[in-house]
């Protein structure tokens, strides 16, 4: 990691094998590193999630064990990870969205 890379701030969830396959974990690492270096990702790897909040996105990681999602926000000084989950339906579950919103609000209160 270079000094110019944004750090990852994990509010919830983790990326490990299992439950992700080794290939899924590697893909996740590559995508997160690209974000840390300031790259803007788009479909099919990432899509905006304004319902969660401003600058929020959903990283999409196809895997042998299922399709994984990482809800993240791009801040000026960090990539903030709000949730990691296996997506089983087309829509993002409402409770996942609400939990991520709560975590991001709490983070913002602490970091001011």
C-alpha positions as CSV (number, residue, x, y, z in Angstrom):
1,X,0.0,0.0,0.0
2,X,1.4,3.4,-0.9
3,X,1.0,6.5,1.3
4,X,-1.4,7.9,-1.3
5,X,-3.8,4.9,-1.0
6,X,-6.9,5.5,1.0
7,X,-7.2,3.2,4.0
8,X,-10.2,0.8,4.3
9,X,-12.4,1.4,7.4
10,X,-14.4,-1.8,8.2
11,X,-17.6,-0.9,10.1
12,X,-19.0,-4.4,9.7
13,X,-18.3,-7.7,8.0
14,X,-15.1,-9.3,6.7
15,X,-13.8,-11.0,3.7
16,X,-12.4,-14.4,4.5
17,X,-12.3,-18.0,3.2
18,X,-14.7,-19.5,4.0
19,X,-17.4,-18.4,3.3
20,X,-15.9,-16.8,0.2
21,X,-13.8,-19.0,-2.1
22,X,-10.1,-18.1,-2.4
23,X,-10.8,-16.8,-5.9
24,X,-13.7,-14.6,-4.6
25,X,-11.4,-13.2,-1.8
26,X,-8.7,-12.4,-4.4
27,X,-11.2,-10.6,-6.6
28,X,-12.5,-8.6,-3.7
29,X,-9.0,-7.6,-2.8
30,X,-8.2,-6.5,-6.3
31,X,-11.4,-4.4,-6.5
32,X,-10.8,-2.8,-3.0
33,X,-7.2,-2.0,-4.0
34,X,-8.5,-0.2,-7.1
35,X,-10.9,1.9,-4.9
36,X,-8.1,2.7,-2.5
37,X,-6.0,4.0,-5.4
38,X,-8.8,6.4,-6.3
39,X,-10.3,4.5,-9.3
40,X,-14.0,4.9,-9.9
41,X,-15.6,1.5,-10.6
42,X,-18.7,1.0,-12.6
43,X,-20.9,-1.9,-13.7
44,X,-20.5,-4.8,-13.6
45,X,-18.1,-4.5,-10.6
46,X,-19.9,-1.7,-8.8
47,X,-23.1,0.3,-8.9
48,X,-24.2,3.5,-7.0
49,X,-26.5,3.0,-4.0
50,X,-28.0,6.4,-3.3
51,X,-30.6,4.7,-1.1
52,X,-27.9,4.0,1.4
53,X,-26.4,7.5,1.3
54,X,-24.3,9.9,-0.7
55,X,-21.1,8.4,-2.3
56,X,-22.3,4.9,-1.4
57,X,-21.9,2.0,-3.8
58,X,-22.4,-1.8,-3.9
59,X,-19.4,-3.8,-4.9
60,X,-20.4,-7.0,-6.7
61,X,-18.3,-10.1,-6.3
62,X,-19.4,-13.2,-8.1
63,X,-18.2,-16.3,-6.4
64,X,-18.5,-20.1,-6.5
65,X,-20.4,-20.0,-3.2
66,X,-22.8,-17.3,-4.3
67,X,-22.9,-13.6,-5.2
68,X,-21.4,-11.3,-2.6
69,X,-22.0,-7.6,-2.0
70,X,-19.9,-5.1,-0.2
71,X,-21.7,-1.8,0.6
72,X,-19.1,0.9,0.7
73,X,-18.8,4.7,0.8
74,X,-16.0,6.7,-0.8
75,X,-14.8,9.4,1.6
76,X,-12.1,11.9,0.9
77,X,-9.8,10.1,3.3
78,X,-11.0,6.5,3.3
79,X,-13.1,3.8,1.8
80,X,-15.7,3.0,4.4
81,X,-17.1,-0.6,4.4
82,X,-20.6,-0.7,5.9
83,X,-21.6,-4.3,5.1
84,X,-20.6,-7.5,3.5
85,X,-23.3,-10.0,2.7
86,X,-24.3,-12.8,0.3
87,X,-27.0,-11.6,-2.0
88,X,-29.8,-14.1,-2.4
89,X,-32.5,-12.0,-4.0
90,X,-32.6,-9.3,-6.7
91,X,-33.3,-6.5,-4.3
92,X,-30.9,-5.5,-1.5
93,X,-32.7,-6.5,1.8
94,X,-34.1,-3.4,3.6
95,X,-32.6,-4.5,6.9
96,X,-29.1,-4.5,5.3
97,X,-29.7,-1.0,4.0
98,X,-30.9,0.3,7.3
99,X,-28.0,-1.3,9.2
100,X,-25.5,0.2,6.8
101,X,-27.1,3.6,7.2
102,X,-26.9,3.4,11.0
103,X,-23.3,2.3,10.9
104,X,-22.3,5.2,8.6
105,X,-24.2,7.7,10.7
106,X,-22.4,6.5,13.8
107,X,-19.0,6.6,12.0
108,X,-19.7,10.2,10.9
109,X,-20.6,11.2,14.5
110,X,-17.3,9.8,15.8
111,X,-15.1,11.1,13.0
112,X,-17.0,14.4,12.7
